Each structure stands twice: as C-alpha cells, then as structure tokens.
Amino acid sequence: MNSTSDHINMADHDNSPPGPPDTTTTRVRLAIAVLVTYVCLFNGLTAFGLVGPDEPRYAAIARDMAVSDDWVTPRLHGEPWLEKPILYYWVAAVGYRVFGDSEWAARLPSVAGAATSMLALGWLARRFYGGPTAALFVLLFPSSIAILVFARAATTDMLFSATLALALASSAPLVLLRQPRGTLGYQIGFGAALGLAVLAKGPAGVVLAGSAIVIGALLARRLPLVWRLAGPWSLGTFALVALPWYVLCALRNPEFIQVFLISHNVERFLTPVFQHQQPFWYFAPVLLLGLAPWTAAIVATVYAAATTVTRRDWVGSPSMFLAGWVIFPVVFFSLSQSKLPGYVLPAMPAAIILLARALALAMTRPAAARAVGLGTAAVLAVMAVAFLVSPGVASAGVEAGAVRPLGVLLSLATVATGYVGSRGRIHAGVAVAALTIALGLWQLNATLMPRLDPGISTRVTAREARHLADGEPVRTYALHRAWQYGLEYYLHRALPEWTSDTPSGALVVTNQRGMRAMQLEGAGIVVLRNVSADAMLVRTDPNGERLTIGP
C-alpha cells in the first residue's frame, strides 16, 4: 500500500466516464437536488398537527423552556421530565422564540438535523468517492422514506442521527488516511459531534459511534489509527460539550440518574419494560422500507462489497469503514428488548452513501446500470399499485381512491424510470424517481394530509374545544395517551380527567367507548362535535342522553 499523505484505496473510487458534465447539465442537476431537498425536508411541516404521544410531549417541553428561561431542567406542565437529554429541547426552544408557537418550530430540530447530515455526508462522499457519488447521494438521501418521514417528526431520532453523521464525517479522514491534513480540526470536530450525540440521546451516542468506528476500522484494516480519535483535543472537546449539562441537571434533580440513565437507558435495552418488544429480525423490513424507493440498489451494493472482498481491496477502504456504521446499529438494536423504527435511523446515512457509491460504479457497467434502473422502476411500480388499490381511511373521511392520483403519478414515474433505466442512464433515472417522490409528497401535503389531520392529530379537536369552552375548563375521559398529550399541548395546560363527581355542564373530550362509560356512571350526555373516530366533544347535562339497560 502506498502511504502518501492522502492516499486511500483507489478501488473504492468511482470509475465514471472521464470528463466533467457540461455546465448546463451541472446546473440542471443542482436545481433538481435543491428542489428535491426543499420539498422532502422543508415543505408541508405544518400540513398536519403533532401526532402520537412523543411529538406533543417533546414540543410542549421545548415551548415551556422557551418561555421559562430554564435551560437545564426539561419540564412538562411545570414538572421535571427527565426521560430524554436536552439537545432537542434546546434547538426547538430556539425555534419557538424565532418562529413562534407552530409545528414548524417543534419540527425544526429534525429538519435541521437532516439538512446537516446531508451536507456533512455529501462532503464525505465527494472527499472519498468523487463527484458522481456525491451527486447521487444528495438525491437519494432526502427522498429515502426513512429520512423524509423522520425529518418532519418532532422527536429526537433525526437530531441524534445527525450528530452521529457528523461524528462519521469527522472520524473517517482520521481513520482512513495515513497523514490527513487538518488533523486537529477533525479531532475537535469529532469530540464536539460525540458530545452533541450524548446531549441528543445519552450514552448510546458513545456506544454507537465508538463501536461503529472500531468495527469499520477492523474491516478497513485501520484499527491502529483509531487512537487518533482518543487524543486530548477530542476528549477535551467532548467533555466541554457534553458534561456541563449532565452535571447541572443531576445537581438540580437528584432523581435524574435513576430516571434517565437507569430506567430509560439500561432497563429499556435489557428488559421489555416499555412494551416495545419485536422479533430479532424486526429491523430487516424496516431497513428495506426505509431505503425505498432505492431498495433495488442494495443488490448493487452487495455486489460492490463482494468485489472488494474478492479482490482483497478492503485495506483503507471507505466502504468497509462505512459498513461498520451500518452493521453495528442494526445488530446492537436487534439485541435490544425494546425496538422502534427510529432506533435504526443512525444506520441509514452510511447505508445511503453506500447505495450512491454502488450506483456510481454501476454507471461504467451497462448491464449493471440497466439492472439497477429497471429494479428501481419495479420498486416504484409496487408503490404505485399500493396507492392505486388503497381502500382509503373511512374513519378519517378519506374515501377509497383518494390517493389514486399519487398512484397514477408513480405509474408514470415507473414508465419513465424504466425507460431511462433500460438505457443505462442511472443519474437520469434517479433524478426522475427522486422528483416523483418529491412531487408525490407535495401532493400529499397539499391535499390529503389536511383531510387526515382531524383523525391523526388533536389540532382540530383542540381548536373546537377551545371555541366551545369559551374559557371554562376542558376535561378528558378514556382517551389514548397520544390524544391526551396532544390536547394538552394545543390547549397549553394539563387537562383533568372527568369523574362522576364532576359538576354537570362539564365540557369533555372523549370517544365512543368513553361516552358509553360515562353514561354507565349515570351522566347525561349531549354530543357537541364528533371530530373523528378517536375524539368527540360532549357536555354533561342532566337532561342529556343516558344509557338505558333493559331488564
């Protein structure tokens, strides 16, 4: 092996046709990449309200932080909430101060994390593989299902993934290059990224990044160079970024270590205490779906990996190093007793670089290029059929065929991608598919999501409750916790539960099951609004409808 200053394994470089693309082609590609990125990451962030139990909780904590100026202890309705570390709340709180009270502010950390990941890893792809791989990566990354979904979620997952992406980008030159230029900058950057990862998710940041680096370095035969990452600059920067908040939070909240470190880290991994049990193979389909519509490129990636191993070209191989960042998160969380789709998100960025690299290599092999192009068209065809035959969501007022226009769009994209793919024009095929995903997402945000909003979010229900309450207290009864947290977020307060002792005339948000239970306890009910299958607004009234049980 040559050991010149910036040498890497040239077998890992793209063997693209010589000569850069002309200026017009470059501008068109750049415009497409910007458009796809904007639509997939930034468009439609307020098309629907906060959903699930996590989004409204995290957003409420961040909003309270922006108002209270307490930047140490996360609080939910005034009470310490110590299940997650602080980074999401800090970024979202800044968003609330800048953009006001909106879903945009709540989802800002994830959007910023996705954009940061794309920039950092786009640079990494260009640094180690060249322009063609980087150009493909910036199309694949924002249009992958996992990225565009988690980039618009007010949760910690994408922000955590972004901090690990920064750790990957700063560690790769130190591990793969014998004499990298800017060693000090990479070391400081790595320490800062690792510190942010710990602020985003806790000790898992060190476990994932450290283990992925070791495995990647082993595969690339660069294990001795890993010690560059443990120098005083890296460790000092890490301590400076990560430790102050942990120390302050523990001093102010003695229960912090038990609640956060023990219950929500150790117990979550080792036991099914949080009821997120799934089979060992759970993340295999999650990865396949999350990488769609680029799933067909996995075959090309496996072929490229097999070629690297067969030729014994793994020494100093960036692809082998990246493989460690895919393998370890998947295996680690497959062993966990708690599994959720977002857990495997840190593996996605490295996987997408490998997909882009495999596609760039396939450009020089006509048969491989055609196979990948037709495979991508086949994935789009499956997606098209799914939307064409969708039965709709009757409970949310979405009739069968409501998403059929999206199925038609995907069908047209299937034909176009298949045509250019059959001619081996990989970049054109990727551009068509990415534009289709972006256009389809724009269509969903503009037409379908506002119709789904009352059934998946509490935003509409809260608006109706605020109008009907006219300043009086709002109560809830028998709601799923997602709806309880959501209503509390939009109504800016903790909501008490209705009991049989509650005075008559109370405004209650409940559902069909809850209304029947209230009637069984003797309450007369007047239905005011039936918002969705999960939420209805009722008022207790002595003259209201009661449940009559026959003899």
C-alpha positions as CSV (number, residue, x, y, z in Angstrom):
1,M,0.0,0.0,0.0
2,N,1.1,3.5,-0.8
3,S,1.2,5.6,2.3
4,T,1.3,9.1,0.9
5,S,-0.4,11.8,2.8
6,D,-4.0,11.5,1.5
7,H,-3.9,8.0,0.0
8,I,-7.0,5.8,0.1
9,N,-7.9,2.6,-1.6
10,M,-8.5,3.7,-5.2
11,A,-10.5,0.6,-5.9
12,D,-13.2,2.3,-3.9
13,H,-13.4,5.3,-6.2
14,D,-16.0,5.7,-8.9
15,N,-14.8,4.6,-12.3
16,S,-17.0,7.1,-14.0
17,P,-16.6,8.2,-17.6
18,P,-13.8,10.8,-17.9
19,G,-14.6,14.4,-18.2
20,P,-17.0,16.5,-16.0
21,P,-20.5,17.1,-17.1
22,D,-21.2,20.3,-19.1
23,T,-22.3,23.5,-17.3
24,T,-25.9,23.1,-18.3
25,T,-26.1,19.6,-17.1
26,T,-24.5,20.6,-13.8
27,R,-27.0,23.4,-13.3
28,V,-29.9,21.2,-14.0
29,R,-28.7,18.5,-11.6
30,L,-28.1,21.1,-8.9
31,A,-31.6,22.6,-9.4
32,I,-33.2,19.1,-9.2
33,A,-31.2,18.4,-6.0
34,V,-32.3,21.7,-4.4
35,L,-35.9,21.2,-5.4
36,V,-36.0,17.6,-4.1
37,T,-34.3,18.6,-0.8
38,Y,-36.7,21.5,-0.3
39,V,-39.9,19.5,-0.8
40,C,-38.8,16.4,1.0
41,L,-37.3,18.1,4.1
42,F,-39.0,21.6,4.4
43,N,-42.3,21.6,2.6
44,G,-45.5,20.8,4.5
45,L,-44.2,20.8,8.0
46,T,-47.4,22.4,9.2
47,A,-49.8,20.5,6.9
48,F,-50.8,18.3,9.9
49,G,-50.6,18.7,13.6
50,L,-48.4,17.0,16.1
51,V,-49.1,13.2,16.2
52,G,-48.5,10.4,18.6
53,P,-47.6,10.7,22.2
54,D,-44.0,11.8,21.7
55,E,-44.3,14.8,19.4
56,P,-46.7,16.9,21.6
57,R,-44.7,16.0,24.8
58,Y,-41.4,17.0,23.4
59,A,-42.8,20.1,21.8
60,A,-44.6,21.2,25.0
61,I,-41.3,20.8,27.0
62,A,-39.4,22.9,24.4
63,R,-42.1,25.6,24.3
64,D,-42.1,25.8,28.1
65,M,-38.3,26.1,28.1
66,A,-38.5,29.0,25.7
67,V,-40.9,30.8,28.0
68,S,-39.4,29.9,31.4
69,D,-35.7,30.5,30.5
70,D,-34.8,27.4,32.5
71,W,-32.4,25.8,30.0
72,V,-31.3,23.0,32.4
73,T,-34.3,21.0,33.6
74,P,-36.8,19.9,31.0
75,R,-40.4,20.4,32.3
76,L,-43.8,19.2,31.2
77,H,-46.5,21.4,32.6
78,G,-44.2,22.6,35.3
79,E,-42.9,19.2,36.4
80,P,-39.4,17.8,35.6
81,W,-39.4,15.4,32.7
82,L,-36.1,13.6,32.7
83,E,-36.6,10.8,30.2
84,K,-34.5,12.4,27.4
85,P,-31.5,14.6,27.4
86,I,-31.5,18.2,26.4
87,L,-30.4,18.8,22.8
88,Y,-33.8,18.5,21.1
89,Y,-35.4,20.9,23.6
90,W,-32.7,23.5,23.2
91,V,-33.0,23.6,19.4
92,A,-36.8,23.5,19.4
93,A,-36.9,26.2,22.1
94,V,-34.8,28.5,19.9
95,G,-37.3,27.7,17.1
96,Y,-40.2,28.7,19.3
97,R,-38.5,32.0,20.0
98,V,-37.7,32.7,16.4
99,F,-40.8,31.3,14.6
100,G,-43.4,31.5,17.3
101,D,-45.8,28.8,18.5
102,S,-46.1,26.5,15.5
103,E,-45.4,22.9,14.3
104,W,-42.6,24.4,12.3
105,A,-40.7,25.3,15.5
106,A,-41.4,21.9,17.0
107,R,-40.1,20.1,13.9
108,L,-37.1,22.4,13.4
109,P,-34.6,20.1,15.2
110,S,-35.3,17.2,12.9
111,V,-35.3,19.3,9.7
112,A,-32.0,20.9,10.7
113,G,-30.6,17.5,11.6
114,A,-31.5,16.0,8.2
115,A,-30.0,19.0,6.3
116,T,-26.8,18.9,8.4
117,S,-26.5,15.2,7.8
118,M,-26.9,15.7,4.0
119,L,-24.3,18.4,3.9
120,A,-21.7,16.6,6.0
121,L,-22.1,13.2,4.3
122,G,-22.3,14.8,0.9
123,W,-18.9,16.3,1.6
124,L,-17.7,12.9,2.8
125,A,-18.9,11.1,-0.3
126,R,-17.2,13.7,-2.5
127,R,-14.0,13.5,-0.5
128,F,-13.6,9.7,-0.7
129,Y,-15.6,8.7,-3.8
130,G,-15.7,11.8,-6.1
131,G,-18.4,13.9,-7.7
132,P,-20.7,11.3,-9.2
133,T,-21.3,9.5,-5.9
134,A,-21.9,12.8,-4.1
135,A,-24.3,14.0,-6.8
136,L,-26.3,10.8,-6.5
137,F,-26.2,10.9,-2.7
138,V,-27.9,14.3,-2.5
139,L,-30.8,12.9,-4.5
140,L,-31.0,9.6,-2.6
141,F,-30.7,11.0,0.9
142,P,-33.7,13.4,1.2
143,S,-36.0,11.2,-0.9
144,S,-35.5,8.0,1.1
145,I,-38.6,7.1,3.0
146,A,-36.9,6.9,6.4
147,I,-35.3,10.3,6.0
148,L,-38.3,12.3,4.8
149,V,-40.5,10.7,7.5
150,F,-38.2,11.3,10.4
151,A,-37.1,14.7,9.1
152,R,-40.6,16.0,9.7
153,A,-41.1,14.5,13.2
154,A,-40.8,16.4,16.4
155,T,-38.7,13.7,18.0
156,T,-35.1,13.1,19.0
157,D,-34.3,10.5,16.4
158,M,-33.2,12.6,13.4
159,L,-31.2,15.0,15.5
160,F,-29.4,12.1,17.1
161,S,-28.7,10.6,13.7
162,A,-27.3,13.9,12.6
163,T,-24.8,14.1,15.4
164,L,-23.6,10.6,14.6
165,A,-23.4,11.6,10.9
166,L,-21.1,14.5,12.0
167,A,-19.0,12.0,14.0
168,L,-18.8,9.8,11.0
169,A,-17.7,12.6,8.7
170,S,-15.0,13.8,11.1
171,S,-13.7,10.4,12.1
172,A,-13.4,8.9,8.6
173,P,-10.3,11.0,7.5
174,L,-8.5,10.3,10.8
175,V,-9.0,6.6,10.5
176,L,-8.7,6.0,6.7
177,L,-5.9,8.4,5.8
178,R,-2.3,7.8,6.9
179,Q,-1.4,11.5,7.1
180,P,-4.6,13.6,6.9
181,R,-4.4,17.3,6.5
182,G,-6.2,19.2,9.2
183,T,-5.9,16.5,11.9
184,L,-6.6,19.0,14.8
185,G,-9.8,20.2,13.2
186,Y,-11.1,16.7,12.6
187,Q,-10.2,15.8,16.3
188,I,-12.1,18.8,17.6
189,G,-15.0,18.2,15.3
190,F,-15.2,14.5,16.3
191,G,-15.2,15.4,20.0
192,A,-17.9,18.1,19.5
193,A,-20.0,15.7,17.5
194,L,-19.8,12.9,20.0
195,G,-20.6,15.4,22.8
196,L,-23.7,16.5,20.9
197,A,-24.7,12.9,20.4
198,V,-24.6,12.4,24.1
199,L,-26.7,15.5,24.6
200,A,-29.2,14.2,21.9
201,K,-29.7,10.6,23.2
202,G,-27.4,9.8,26.1
203,P,-24.7,7.1,26.4
204,A,-26.0,5.4,23.3
205,G,-24.1,8.1,21.3
206,V,-20.7,6.9,22.6
207,V,-21.7,3.2,22.3
208,L,-22.9,3.5,18.7
209,A,-20.1,5.8,17.4
210,G,-17.3,4.1,19.2
211,S,-18.3,0.6,18.3
212,A,-19.1,1.5,14.7
213,I,-15.7,3.1,14.3
214,V,-13.9,0.1,15.8
215,I,-15.8,-2.3,13.5
216,G,-15.3,-0.1,10.5
217,A,-11.6,0.2,11.2
218,L,-11.3,-3.5,11.6
219,L,-12.9,-4.1,8.3
220,A,-10.7,-1.5,6.6
221,R,-7.6,-2.7,8.4
222,R,-7.1,0.7,10.0
223,L,-7.6,-0.3,13.7
224,P,-4.2,1.3,14.9
225,L,-5.3,4.7,13.6
226,V,-8.5,4.7,15.8
227,W,-6.3,6.0,18.7
228,R,-6.2,9.4,16.9
229,L,-9.8,9.8,18.0
230,A,-8.9,9.5,21.6
231,G,-6.4,12.3,21.8
232,P,-6.6,15.2,24.3
233,W,-8.3,17.5,21.8
234,S,-11.1,15.1,21.1
235,L,-11.6,14.1,24.7
236,G,-11.4,17.7,25.9
237,T,-13.9,19.0,23.4
238,F,-16.2,16.1,24.2
239,A,-16.1,16.9,27.9
240,L,-16.6,20.6,27.3
241,V,-19.7,20.0,25.1
242,A,-21.4,17.1,26.9
243,L,-20.6,17.2,30.6
244,P,-21.8,20.7,31.9
245,W,-25.5,20.0,31.3
246,Y,-25.4,16.5,32.8
247,V,-23.7,17.8,35.9
248,L,-26.1,20.7,36.3
249,C,-29.1,18.6,35.7
250,A,-28.0,15.9,38.2
251,L,-27.3,18.6,40.8
252,R,-30.7,20.2,40.4
253,N,-32.6,16.9,40.0
254,P,-31.3,14.1,42.3
255,E,-33.7,11.6,40.6
256,F,-32.1,12.3,37.2
257,I,-29.6,9.3,37.2
258,Q,-32.3,6.8,38.2
259,V,-34.9,8.1,35.7
260,F,-32.7,8.8,32.7
261,L,-29.6,6.6,32.9
262,I,-31.1,3.6,34.7
263,S,-34.7,3.4,33.6
264,H,-34.6,4.9,30.2
265,N,-31.2,3.5,29.0
266,V,-30.2,0.4,30.8
267,E,-33.7,-1.0,31.6
268,R,-35.0,0.0,28.1
269,F,-32.2,-2.0,26.4
270,L,-32.2,-5.1,28.7
271,T,-35.9,-5.5,29.5
272,P,-39.2,-5.2,27.7
273,V,-40.4,-2.8,30.5
274,F,-41.6,-0.2,27.9
275,Q,-43.6,-2.8,25.9
276,H,-41.7,-2.3,22.6
277,Q,-41.0,-6.0,22.0
278,Q,-40.3,-7.1,18.4
279,P,-38.6,-10.2,16.9
280,F,-34.9,-10.2,16.3
281,W,-35.3,-9.7,12.5
282,Y,-37.6,-6.6,13.0
283,F,-35.1,-4.1,11.5
284,A,-34.7,-6.0,8.2
285,P,-38.0,-4.9,6.8
286,V,-37.6,-1.5,8.5
287,L,-34.4,-1.0,6.5
288,L,-35.9,-2.2,3.2
289,L,-38.9,0.1,3.6
290,G,-36.8,3.0,5.0
291,L,-34.4,2.9,2.0
292,A,-37.3,2.8,-0.6
293,P,-37.5,3.7,-3.4
294,W,-33.8,2.9,-3.6
295,T,-34.1,-0.6,-2.3
296,A,-33.1,-2.2,-5.6
297,A,-29.7,-0.6,-5.2
298,I,-29.0,-2.8,-2.3
299,V,-28.2,-5.6,-4.8
300,A,-25.6,-3.4,-6.4
301,T,-24.1,-2.5,-3.0
302,V,-23.8,-6.2,-2.1
303,Y,-22.1,-6.8,-5.4
304,A,-19.7,-4.0,-4.9
305,A,-18.9,-5.2,-1.4
306,A,-18.3,-8.8,-2.7
307,T,-16.0,-7.4,-5.3
308,T,-14.0,-5.5,-2.7
309,V,-13.6,-8.6,-0.6
310,T,-12.8,-10.9,-3.6
311,R,-10.1,-8.5,-4.8
312,R,-8.8,-8.1,-1.2
313,D,-9.2,-4.3,-1.7
314,W,-10.5,-3.7,1.8
315,V,-7.3,-2.1,3.2
316,G,-8.1,1.6,3.7
317,S,-11.5,1.1,2.0
318,P,-14.0,3.8,2.8
319,S,-16.8,1.4,2.0
320,M,-15.6,-1.1,4.7
321,F,-15.4,1.7,7.2
322,L,-19.0,2.8,6.3
323,A,-20.1,-0.8,6.6
324,G,-19.3,-0.7,10.3
325,W,-21.7,2.3,10.7
326,V,-24.4,0.2,9.1
327,I,-23.7,-3.1,10.7
328,F,-23.3,-2.1,14.4
329,P,-26.5,-0.1,14.9
330,V,-28.6,-2.8,13.3
331,V,-27.1,-5.6,15.3
332,F,-27.0,-3.6,18.5
333,F,-30.6,-2.7,18.5
334,S,-31.7,-6.1,17.2
335,L,-30.4,-7.4,20.5
336,S,-32.3,-4.9,22.5
337,Q,-35.5,-5.9,24.2
338,S,-37.1,-2.7,23.1
339,K,-37.4,-2.0,19.3
340,L,-38.9,1.0,17.5
341,P,-38.3,2.0,13.8
342,G,-36.4,5.1,14.8
343,Y,-33.7,3.1,16.6
344,V,-32.1,2.1,13.3
345,L,-32.1,5.6,11.8
346,P,-28.4,6.1,12.6
347,A,-27.5,3.3,10.1
348,M,-29.4,5.0,7.2
349,P,-27.0,7.8,6.3
350,A,-24.0,5.4,5.9
351,A,-26.2,2.9,4.0
352,I,-27.3,5.7,1.6
353,I,-23.7,6.7,0.9
354,L,-23.0,3.0,0.0
355,L,-26.1,2.9,-2.2
356,A,-24.9,6.0,-4.0
357,R,-21.4,4.7,-4.4
358,A,-22.7,1.4,-5.9
359,L,-24.9,3.3,-8.3
360,A,-22.0,5.4,-9.4
361,L,-19.9,2.3,-10.0
362,A,-22.7,0.7,-12.0
363,M,-22.6,3.6,-14.4
364,T,-19.5,2.1,-16.0
365,R,-21.1,-1.4,-16.5
366,P,-24.0,-1.2,-18.9
367,A,-25.6,-4.4,-17.8
368,A,-25.5,-3.4,-14.1
369,A,-26.8,0.1,-14.9
370,R,-29.8,-1.4,-16.7
371,A,-30.5,-3.8,-13.9
372,V,-30.4,-1.1,-11.3
373,G,-32.6,1.2,-13.3
374,L,-35.2,-1.5,-14.0
375,G,-35.1,-2.6,-10.4
376,T,-35.8,1.0,-9.2
377,A,-38.7,1.1,-11.7
378,A,-40.0,-2.1,-10.2
379,V,-40.0,-0.6,-6.7
380,L,-41.9,2.4,-7.9
381,A,-44.4,0.0,-9.6
382,V,-45.0,-1.7,-6.3
383,M,-45.6,1.6,-4.6
384,A,-47.9,2.7,-7.5
385,V,-50.1,-0.4,-7.1
386,A,-50.3,0.1,-3.3
387,F,-51.7,3.6,-3.8
388,L,-54.0,2.6,-6.7
389,V,-55.7,-0.1,-4.7
390,S,-55.7,1.7,-1.4
391,P,-59.0,1.2,0.4
392,G,-58.9,4.7,2.0
393,V,-59.3,5.6,5.6
394,A,-63.1,5.8,6.2
395,S,-62.7,6.7,9.9
396,A,-60.8,9.8,8.8
397,G,-63.2,10.7,6.0
398,V,-60.8,9.7,3.3
399,E,-62.6,7.6,0.7
400,A,-61.2,4.8,-1.4
401,G,-59.3,6.3,-4.3
402,A,-58.3,9.5,-2.5
403,V,-54.7,8.6,-3.1
404,R,-55.2,7.3,-6.6
405,P,-53.7,10.4,-8.2
406,L,-50.5,9.6,-6.4
407,G,-50.7,6.0,-7.7
408,V,-51.0,7.5,-11.3
409,L,-48.0,9.7,-10.7
410,L,-45.9,6.8,-9.5
411,S,-47.1,4.7,-12.5
412,L,-45.9,7.4,-14.9
413,A,-42.6,7.6,-13.0
414,T,-42.3,3.8,-13.3
415,V,-42.5,4.0,-17.1
416,A,-40.1,7.0,-17.3
417,T,-37.6,5.4,-14.9
418,G,-37.9,2.0,-16.6
419,Y,-37.2,3.7,-20.0
420,V,-34.1,5.6,-18.9
421,G,-33.0,2.7,-16.8
422,S,-33.2,0.3,-19.7
423,R,-30.8,2.6,-21.5
424,G,-28.4,2.5,-18.5
425,R,-28.8,6.2,-17.6
426,I,-28.6,5.9,-13.9
427,H,-28.4,9.5,-12.9
428,A,-31.4,10.4,-15.1
429,G,-33.4,7.5,-13.6
430,V,-32.5,8.5,-10.1
431,A,-33.5,12.1,-10.8
432,V,-36.9,11.0,-12.2
433,A,-37.6,8.8,-9.2
434,A,-36.5,11.5,-6.7
435,L,-38.6,14.2,-8.4
436,T,-41.5,11.8,-8.3
437,I,-41.2,11.2,-4.6
438,A,-40.9,15.0,-4.0
439,L,-43.9,15.7,-6.2
440,G,-45.9,13.0,-4.5
441,L,-45.1,14.3,-1.1
442,W,-46.1,17.8,-2.2
443,Q,-49.4,16.4,-3.4
444,L,-50.0,14.6,-0.1
445,N,-49.2,17.7,1.9
446,A,-51.5,19.9,-0.2
447,T,-54.5,17.6,-0.5
448,L,-54.5,14.5,1.7
449,M,-52.8,15.5,5.0
450,P,-55.3,18.3,5.8
451,R,-58.1,15.8,5.4
452,L,-56.3,13.3,7.6
453,D,-55.4,15.9,10.2
454,P,-58.6,15.6,12.4
455,G,-58.1,11.8,12.6
456,I,-54.3,11.7,13.3
457,S,-53.7,14.8,15.3
458,T,-55.5,16.7,18.1
459,R,-55.1,20.1,16.5
460,V,-58.6,20.3,15.1
461,T,-60.2,18.8,18.2
462,A,-58.3,21.3,20.4
463,R,-59.5,24.2,18.3
464,E,-63.1,23.1,18.6
465,A,-62.7,22.5,22.3
466,R,-61.2,26.0,22.8
467,H,-64.1,27.5,20.9
468,L,-66.8,25.6,22.8
469,A,-65.2,26.0,26.2
470,D,-65.1,29.8,26.0
471,G,-62.7,30.0,28.9
472,E,-64.2,27.2,31.0
473,P,-62.1,24.1,32.0
474,V,-61.8,21.3,29.5
475,R,-61.8,17.7,30.8
476,T,-60.9,14.4,29.1
477,Y,-62.1,10.8,29.6
478,A,-60.8,7.5,28.4
479,L,-58.5,9.0,25.7
480,H,-55.4,7.3,24.3
481,R,-52.3,8.9,25.7
482,A,-51.4,10.3,22.3
483,W,-54.7,12.3,22.3
484,Q,-54.2,13.3,26.0
485,Y,-50.8,14.7,25.4
486,G,-51.8,16.3,22.1
487,L,-54.8,18.1,23.6
488,E,-52.6,19.3,26.5
489,Y,-50.1,20.7,24.0
490,Y,-52.6,22.6,21.9
491,L,-54.6,23.8,24.9
492,H,-51.4,24.8,26.8
493,R,-52.3,23.1,30.1
494,A,-52.6,19.7,31.8
495,L,-56.2,18.5,31.4
496,P,-58.0,16.9,34.4
497,E,-60.0,13.7,33.8
498,W,-63.8,13.7,34.2
499,T,-65.2,11.8,37.1
500,S,-68.7,11.1,38.3
501,D,-68.2,13.8,40.9
502,T,-67.5,16.4,38.2
503,P,-70.3,19.1,38.3
504,S,-72.9,18.9,35.5
505,G,-72.2,21.0,32.4
506,A,-68.6,20.0,32.0
507,L,-67.1,20.0,28.5
508,V,-65.4,16.6,28.0
509,V,-63.2,15.3,25.2
510,T,-63.8,11.6,24.9
511,N,-64.6,8.9,22.4
512,Q,-67.5,6.4,21.8
513,R,-66.2,4.0,24.3
514,G,-65.6,6.7,26.9
515,M,-69.1,8.2,26.3
516,R,-70.7,4.9,27.0
517,A,-68.7,4.5,30.2
518,M,-69.7,8.0,31.3
519,Q,-73.4,7.1,30.7
520,L,-73.0,3.9,32.7
521,E,-71.8,6.0,35.6
522,G,-75.1,8.0,35.3
523,A,-74.0,11.0,33.3
524,G,-76.4,12.6,30.8
525,I,-74.6,13.3,27.6
526,V,-75.1,15.9,24.9
527,V,-72.8,15.3,21.9
528,L,-71.5,18.7,20.6
529,R,-68.9,17.6,18.0
530,N,-67.9,14.2,16.6
531,V,-64.5,15.1,15.3
532,S,-63.0,11.7,14.5
533,A,-63.2,8.1,15.5
534,D,-60.9,8.9,18.4
535,A,-62.3,12.2,19.6
536,M,-65.7,13.7,20.3
537,L,-66.7,16.7,22.3
538,V,-69.6,16.2,24.7
539,R,-71.2,18.1,27.6
540,T,-72.6,16.5,30.6
541,D,-76.3,17.5,31.1
542,P,-79.0,16.1,33.5
543,N,-81.3,16.2,30.5
544,G,-78.9,14.6,28.1
545,E,-79.0,11.2,26.7
546,R,-78.4,8.4,29.2
547,L,-77.6,4.7,28.6
548,T,-80.7,2.6,29.3
549,I,-80.1,-1.0,30.3
550,G,-83.0,-3.3,29.8
551,P,-84.2,-5.9,32.3
